[in-house]
Structures are given as structure tokens and as C-alpha cells.
Amino acid sequence: MAGSMRLVASPDTWELRVYLGRDSSGKVKHRHLRFRGSKRQAERELARLVSEQEAGPEPIVESGLKWNASTTINDAISAWQANGWDDLSPSITRRYESIWKVHISQAIGNRKISSLSTYELEQYYRQMKNTGLAEATVRQTRAIMNRACRLARKWSGGVLPNPVADSELPNWSISDENPVRSPSLEEVQRLISASSQM
């Protein structure tokens, strides 16, 4: 069992957090308490709470997800969301959620991990590029799927593969980007004229 503490109000208010286990969906659960006192007193209280938790019976957790040949990318991302996204910052969580919903969920997310080839993944990245998506978006999409499939491989005891690991992104060249140009003399004169009329 583990615990952590952090100062929430100077000089002597601490938040103590004790790991309780996982719920039936696999989500990590913690017990949070506020404690007033010195750092040493807070450390002692945290140690007491952790030993109290360790003395109790280990919670039995049953996951509703079966890790087998029918597990999809969406299943893997959903399991990762329930068992790991709590450790991410809120802004990263929002970004992952957005990429999942917009670029993965209704497209390649319904594919079974066991039947998905590296070739098909690379085709998907190229389709994303051809629709005008930025390199960063395609790269983040691949990163999310890679992490989810890597976790699915681990959680399945090696039963599931990680087809994303060997996949490569298409190349973006400067000509793929919208060129930036300097304004012409006429455009600058019009801007100056328009600003002076305001």
C-alpha cells in the first residue's frame, strides 16, 4: 500500500492520500484526508493510515473487460482512461479525450487489436494526413493508440499484440504546409490607410 502527502495551505495544513485499491471498473481509489500540524506530525499520521489500510483485507477487484482477440482499440483506451488517466494533468486528459472522440473512436477505434496490421495503421495515418490534419495531431493520435495497445498487451499477459509499436508516420515536407509570405507593398499601404481612418 502507498500513501502521499502535500501541503495545501501554508504553514500547517496537509492533504494525506492513501491508496485503497481499485473499484470494479479498474479505477484507482484513494482516501483523502486533511490534516493540521507540522510536517513530521503529518508524516506520522500518514504512516498510521497506511498501516491501518494494509492491515485490512485486500479488496478484490473484478474487471468487466476480457482481454482476448475481440478487444478493440476503444476497449484498450477506455481501460487506460479508467486505470491511469487520473495521473495525467487535466489539460492532457482533455486533449486525449478530444483526440479519441474525433480521430479514433468512430474510425479505427472499433477495430480489434489482434486483427489490426501495421500496414493498415500506416494507411490510416496517411488518410489523416491527406485530409489536411497537422503532423502533431497525427503523431498524438498514434501515441495514444500505441500507449493503449502497449497497456492492453501488458494487461492481457502478452496475449494481445501491439501493432502500433512498429508503425511509422508519413513524412511531412515544407510544401505540405501552407506557405507564409510577406505582404506586398500595396497590401501594406492599404493596411496603413485603413488604420489611419479609424
C-alpha positions as CSV (number, residue, x, y, z in Angstrom):
1,M,0.0,0.0,0.0
2,A,1.2,3.5,-0.6
3,G,0.4,7.0,0.5
4,S,1.4,10.5,-0.3
5,M,1.0,14.0,1.2
6,R,1.2,17.5,0.0
7,L,1.0,20.9,1.7
8,V,-2.3,22.6,0.8
9,A,-2.2,25.7,3.0
10,S,0.9,27.2,4.5
11,P,2.2,26.5,7.0
12,D,0.4,23.5,8.5
13,T,-2.5,22.1,6.5
14,W,-1.7,18.8,4.6
15,E,-3.6,16.6,2.3
16,L,-3.0,13.0,3.1
17,R,-3.8,10.4,0.4
18,V,-3.9,6.6,1.0
19,Y,-4.2,4.1,-1.8
20,L,-7.3,1.9,-1.3
21,G,-7.2,-0.3,-4.4
22,R,-9.3,-0.5,-7.5
23,D,-13.0,-0.4,-7.9
24,S,-15.0,-2.9,-10.1
25,S,-14.2,-0.9,-13.3
26,G,-10.4,-0.9,-12.5
27,K,-10.3,2.7,-11.5
28,V,-7.7,3.5,-8.8
29,K,-9.3,4.7,-5.5
30,H,-7.7,6.8,-2.8
31,R,-8.8,8.0,0.6
32,H,-8.1,11.8,1.0
33,L,-7.9,13.5,4.4
34,R,-6.9,17.0,5.6
35,F,-4.5,17.2,8.5
36,R,-3.4,20.2,10.5
37,G,0.1,20.0,12.1
38,S,3.8,20.0,11.4
39,K,5.3,18.1,8.5
40,R,6.6,15.4,10.9
41,Q,3.2,15.0,12.5
42,A,1.6,14.7,9.0
43,E,4.1,12.0,8.1
44,R,3.3,10.1,11.3
45,E,-0.4,10.3,10.6
46,L,0.1,9.2,7.0
47,A,2.2,6.2,8.2
48,R,-0.6,5.3,10.7
49,L,-3.3,5.5,8.0
50,V,-1.2,3.4,5.5
51,S,-0.6,0.7,8.1
52,E,-4.2,0.7,9.1
53,Q,-5.2,0.2,5.4
54,E,-2.6,-2.5,4.9
55,A,-3.9,-4.4,8.0
56,G,-7.3,-4.6,6.4
57,P,-8.2,-7.2,3.7
58,E,-7.0,-6.6,0.2
59,P,-10.0,-5.5,-1.9
60,I,-11.0,-8.0,-4.6
61,V,-11.3,-6.3,-8.0
62,E,-13.1,-7.8,-11.0
63,S,-12.7,-6.2,-14.3
64,G,-15.6,-6.4,-16.7
65,L,-13.2,-6.3,-19.7
66,K,-11.9,-9.6,-21.0
67,W,-8.5,-9.3,-22.7
68,N,-8.8,-11.5,-25.7
69,A,-9.0,-11.5,-29.5
70,S,-12.2,-9.4,-29.5
71,T,-10.6,-6.5,-27.6
72,T,-10.8,-3.3,-29.6
73,I,-8.6,-0.2,-29.6
74,N,-11.6,1.7,-28.0
75,D,-11.7,-1.0,-25.2
76,A,-8.0,-0.5,-24.6
77,I,-8.3,3.3,-24.4
78,S,-11.3,3.1,-22.2
79,A,-9.4,0.7,-19.8
80,W,-6.5,3.1,-19.8
81,Q,-8.8,6.0,-19.1
82,A,-10.2,4.2,-16.1
83,N,-6.8,3.0,-14.9
84,G,-4.3,5.7,-15.5
85,W,-5.7,9.0,-16.7
86,D,-6.1,10.1,-13.1
87,D,-2.3,10.5,-13.1
88,L,-2.3,12.9,-16.0
89,S,-2.9,16.7,-15.9
90,P,-6.4,17.9,-16.7
91,S,-5.2,19.6,-19.9
92,I,-3.6,16.4,-21.2
93,T,-6.7,14.4,-20.2
94,R,-8.9,16.8,-22.2
95,R,-6.6,16.6,-25.2
96,Y,-6.5,12.8,-25.2
97,E,-10.3,12.7,-24.8
98,S,-10.7,15.0,-27.8
99,I,-8.3,13.1,-30.0
100,W,-10.0,9.8,-29.0
101,K,-13.5,11.1,-29.8
102,V,-12.6,13.0,-33.0
103,H,-9.9,10.8,-34.6
104,I,-10.1,7.3,-33.1
105,S,-13.4,6.3,-31.6
106,Q,-15.6,6.1,-34.7
107,A,-12.9,5.2,-37.1
108,I,-10.1,2.8,-36.3
109,G,-11.2,2.5,-32.6
110,N,-13.7,-0.2,-33.4
111,R,-11.0,-2.5,-34.9
112,K,-9.9,-5.5,-32.9
113,I,-6.3,-5.1,-31.8
114,S,-5.5,-8.7,-32.7
115,S,-6.6,-8.3,-36.3
116,L,-5.1,-4.9,-37.0
117,S,-1.9,-4.8,-39.1
118,T,0.9,-2.3,-39.1
119,Y,0.1,-1.7,-42.8
120,E,-3.5,-0.7,-42.0
121,L,-2.4,1.6,-39.3
122,E,0.1,3.4,-41.6
123,Q,-2.8,3.7,-44.2
124,Y,-4.9,5.3,-41.5
125,Y,-2.2,7.9,-40.7
126,R,-1.8,8.7,-44.4
127,Q,-5.6,9.2,-44.7
128,M,-5.4,11.6,-41.7
129,K,-2.6,13.5,-43.4
130,N,-4.4,13.6,-46.7
131,T,-7.4,15.2,-45.0
132,G,-5.2,18.1,-44.0
133,L,-4.5,17.3,-40.4
134,A,-1.4,18.6,-38.8
135,E,1.6,16.4,-38.2
136,A,1.3,17.0,-34.4
137,T,-2.3,15.7,-34.4
138,V,-1.5,12.5,-36.3
139,R,1.6,12.0,-34.1
140,Q,-0.5,12.4,-30.9
141,T,-3.2,10.0,-32.3
142,R,-0.5,7.4,-32.9
143,A,1.0,8.0,-29.4
144,I,-2.4,7.5,-27.7
145,M,-3.1,4.2,-29.7
146,N,0.4,3.0,-29.0
147,R,0.1,3.5,-25.2
148,A,-3.3,1.9,-25.1
149,C,-2.2,-1.1,-27.1
150,R,1.0,-1.4,-25.1
151,L,-1.1,-1.5,-21.9
152,A,-3.5,-4.0,-23.4
153,R,-0.6,-6.2,-24.2
154,K,0.6,-6.0,-20.6
155,W,-2.8,-6.4,-19.1
156,S,-3.6,-9.4,-21.3
157,G,-0.4,-11.2,-20.1
158,G,1.1,-10.9,-23.6
159,V,-2.0,-12.4,-25.4
160,L,-2.6,-9.2,-27.4
161,P,-0.1,-7.7,-29.8
162,N,0.9,-4.1,-30.1
163,P,0.6,-3.4,-33.9
164,V,1.2,0.3,-33.3
165,A,4.7,-0.1,-32.0
166,D,6.2,-0.8,-35.4
167,S,4.1,1.6,-37.4
168,E,5.6,4.7,-38.9
169,L,4.1,8.1,-39.6
170,P,4.1,9.6,-43.1
171,N,6.6,12.3,-43.8
172,W,5.5,16.0,-43.9
173,S,7.5,18.3,-46.1
174,I,7.6,22.1,-46.1
175,S,5.5,22.0,-49.3
176,D,2.7,20.2,-47.3
177,E,2.4,23.2,-45.1
178,N,0.6,26.4,-46.0
179,P,3.4,28.8,-47.0
180,V,3.8,32.1,-45.1
181,R,4.5,35.0,-47.3
182,S,5.3,38.7,-46.6
183,P,2.6,41.2,-47.6
184,S,3.1,43.1,-50.8
185,L,3.7,46.9,-50.9
186,E,0.1,47.5,-51.9
187,E,-1.3,45.4,-49.1
188,V,0.9,47.3,-46.5
189,Q,-0.3,50.6,-47.9
190,R,-4.0,49.5,-47.7
191,L,-3.5,48.4,-44.1
192,I,-1.8,51.7,-43.2
193,S,-4.6,53.7,-44.9
194,A,-7.3,51.6,-43.2
195,S,-5.7,52.0,-39.8
196,S,-5.4,55.8,-40.2
197,Q,-9.1,56.1,-40.9
198,M,-10.1,54.6,-37.6
